[in-house]
Amino acid sequence: MTEIAADTRFAPRPRRRIGGLLIVERNAMVYRRTWLILFSGFFEPLFYLFFFVYPLGDLIGEVALDEATLEYAAFVAPALLAASAMNGAFYDATNVFWKLRYGKVYDAMLSTPVSPGDVAVGETMWAVVRSLIYSVAFLNIILVLGLVDSWWGLLILPACFVIGFGFAGAGIAAVTWMRGWQDFDLIQLVMLPMFLFATTFFPLSVYPEAIEWIVQALPLYHGIELVRALSTGAVGTFQLVNVAYLLTMGIVGMFIASKRIDGLLLK
């Protein structure tokens, strides 16, 4: 442990909420000249929608969802919105790896009243901000296209906040275990199949029963189910399970990240 870090470990700390906001402020100042980077991930779901979903929609036709049928674009668009919220949160959270291992950003912060726990909270908050930026941009697109069919859609943005929080906490916790840039391949090995198979493009009923249980355990599945239910108006008690799953993932992830960052920086 460095002498500065050792001294500040026992120094008075600000309340966790204030310390976390300092991290958010720092990140906002860093990005104010490179704000276009924040919108980069917004284009990926847009490309899927216009160059994949709409062309296939003419061939697939309508999709059966519970007792209703939806045009293919209306079925996939909420899933792409949930995936956009996930990407904004998770991939911003992975920036913590560079700050932690190479930039030594947090080492400097320890000479201030900011604690490792504040770092975890603040980075989670900032990742949720980026998630909401993606979500707002893509939500406006699908609203203009008429792909939201219910007044429950007013709750889509809060739902994206929950999705962003869940994946931000999990993402920051995950990167604290990474040893090098090669470990990002493992993240892609998890994220891409989850995006493709978590009912993004196909309903759950197309899978064999044994596979259905695996799909329903995926975090993105719960995000997609939540946003899709709000978009179509098919809201039920299972959406409470979706919210509880994602909130638990975020809280547990943030707690693990706090402990891991504490161990890595103050040793």
GIMOLIN-V317394 format. One record per backbone hydrogen bond with DSSP energy under -1.0 kcal/mol. CO is the residue of the C=O (numbers start at 1). NH is the residue of the N-H. Records with the same first field share a line. If there is no record, write none. Layout:
# GIMOLIN-V317394
CO=NH + NH
This chain:
# GIMOLIN-V317394
2=6
3=7
4=8
5=9
15=19
16=20
17=21
18=22
19=23
20=24
21=25
22=26
23=27
24=28
25=29
26=30
27=31
34=37
35=38
36=39
37=40
39=42
40=43
43=47
44=48
45=49
46=50
47=51
48=52 + 53
49=54
52=56
53=57
56=60
57=61
61=72
63=70
65=68
68=65
70=63
71=75
72=76
73=77
76=80
77=81
78=82
79=83
80=84
81=85
82=86
83=87
84=88
85=89
86=90
87=91
89=93
90=94
92=95
93=96
94=97
95=99
96=100
97=101
98=102 + 103
99=105
104=108
105=109
106=110
108=111
109=112
115=119
116=120
117=121
118=122
119=123
120=124
121=125
122=126
123=127
124=128
125=129
126=130
127=131
128=132
129=133
130=134
131=135
132=136
133=137
134=138
135=139
136=140
137=141
138=142
139=143
140=144
141=145
142=147
143=146
150=153
151=154
152=155
153=156
155=159
156=160
157=161
158=162
159=163
160=164
161=165
162=166
163=167
164=168
165=169
166=170
167=171
168=172
169=173
170=174
171=175
172=176
174=177
180=183
181=184
182=185
183=187
184=188
185=189
187=191
188=192
190=194
191=195
192=196
193=197
194=198
203=206
204=207
208=212
209=213
211=215
212=216
215=218
218=222
219=223
220=224
221=225
222=226
223=227
224=228
225=229
226=230
227=231
228=232
229=233
231=149
233=235
236=239
237=240
238=242
239=243
240=244
241=245
242=246
243=247
244=248
245=249
246=250
247=251
248=252
249=253
250=254
251=255
252=256
253=257
254=258
255=259
256=260
257=261
258=262
259=263
260=264
261=265
262=266
